[in-house]
Amino acid sequence: MEGMNFPKSVVLAIQSKHISRSQILNLQADRLDKLVTYARTKSPYFKELYRNVGEHPDLTALPVTKKRELMANFDSWVTDQSINLNGIDVFIGDQKNIGKIMAGRCRVSLTSGSTGIPCKVLNDKDSIALSMSLYFIRTLRLRELIRLGLRWGKILIISNPSFNMIYNAMMAQVHLSKLNKYRCAAISIDTPPEEIIEKINAFKPAILYTYPSVMKILLPLIQAGSIKHPPYLLILGGERCSPILHSTLQAHLNTHILNSYGCSECSLIAYSCSEGHLHVYADWVIVEPVDLENRPVPSGVLSDKILVTNLSNYTQPFIRYEVDDRIIYHEETCACGNSLPFIEVEGRIDDNLVLQSKSGPVTFSPMTLASPSEMNGVIKYQVIHTQQNHLVIKLVVDDGYDRQEIFQNIADELRRAFLTRGVEDISFSLSDEIPQRHPVSGKFKMIVHQVSLDSF
């Protein structure tokens, strides 16, 4: 991003914390115009893509962009022509480069590639500074920032080491100063729960970041009072956090729990307020809820996907970029007083489960499969779609619970849910394997497809 630095990013984050809807729209239009002008000037790909687009176009006049095509044209997509895909591949081939700035220009992050195509995302130092300023100034009050400072802002990440967005950000702090290696720490999500708790108690973090599914695994120990020094701030991201898990963690940890929503391509998209709503950083990201044909979906209606425009990334423009997340967009004013619009995030299109009924294929949201995860004794479970109407269940249960019995309870509950939609012929089997996470992102997918949905 041109002309941005850390002090300016802080000022911008403070100034626009309580702006009106009309001001938001004006900021979006102005920043979009500057981004599009820059992209078509500096990026050969966008120059060709926008050849028939007017000089100062409205958002809807711009073509939709998709990961597959952008990655296929990577070297002409980026606006800094000294950067190329081969150089990036060499850089990320060395794990020691996690968190470092490549060639003094950009930090490189990898998406999980859940749709089959991982994306290599570049963020320059100024856009990184803006993201950090927005995140902490928009989400925390002054007294909370002071509390974090009393523990030197110590942060503990429960995440496997990779070029994912959060681990990258933590390692960037370590590279920034030698002293930060005492302030920042990480532990693998594959570490036994007791050892993770020991690490938390020993390190005494001000901020703990991880995935909701990790906290679910730790929950029995948390409920037993094993965490002696709860963090001041618990940040949950990457996955949906159920209301039950959120309230249970809140009751036992007595800490500020922050849910966030984002993606590597757009960094931060939304943050939670006191009402539990995810408010969009609408002055710096444009979120368009659309149907499968990219037609706008009205406020209050579930979309099939979204188009996001990152207004701060000038090095690698993401403009009307397709993301397969399904959301409900809310224009009404939130009870918390925040004027920014808010969203409900349901999940990705490829997270849906498609089963065959007598009358044809039926699609089930991952929310349909979420309730068994709240059963007593269930630490984690995963559904593997291996054949048309056959599901394999991977399951981890708490001590003292019968694994086979819980599997049967899960199968019965899912069978009842599927029957309400006309799916009668459904079978289940219990796997000897435990649920697995994505090796790069560390995210946990409740539904894993091993059968082509095109066959339905």
Secondary structure as UniProt FT lines:
FT   TURN            2..3
FT   HELIX           6..15
FT   TURN            16..18
FT   HELIX           21..42
FT   HELIX           44..49
FT   TURN            50..52
FT   HELIX           59..61
FT   HELIX           67..72
FT   HELIX           74..77
FT   TURN            81..82
FT   HELIX           85..92
FT   HELIX           95..97
FT   TURN            98..99
FT   STRAND          101..102
FT   TURN            103..105
FT   STRAND          106..110
FT   TURN            114..115
FT   STRAND          120..124
FT   HELIX           125..139
FT   HELIX           142..150
FT   TURN            151..153
FT   STRAND          155..158
FT   HELIX           165..176
FT   HELIX           178..182
FT   STRAND          184..187
FT   TURN            189..190
FT   HELIX           193..203
FT   STRAND          207..210
FT   HELIX           212..223
FT   TURN            224..225
FT   STRAND          233..236
FT   HELIX           243..253
FT   STRAND          256..263
FT   TURN            264..266
FT   STRAND          267..272
FT   TURN            274..275
FT   STRAND          278..280
FT   TURN            282..284
FT   STRAND          285..290
FT   TURN            292..293
FT   TURN            299..300
FT   STRAND          305..310
FT   STRAND          321..323
FT   STRAND          325..330
FT   TURN            335..336
FT   STRAND          342..348
FT   HELIX           349..351
FT   STRAND          353..357
FT   TURN            358..359
FT   STRAND          360..364
FT   HELIX           366..369
FT   HELIX           371..374
FT   TURN            376..377
FT   STRAND          378..387
FT   TURN            388..389
FT   STRAND          390..397
FT   TURN            399..400
FT   HELIX           403..419
FT   TURN            420..422
FT   STRAND          427..430
FT   TURN            439..441
FT   STRAND          447..449
FT   HELIX           453..455
//
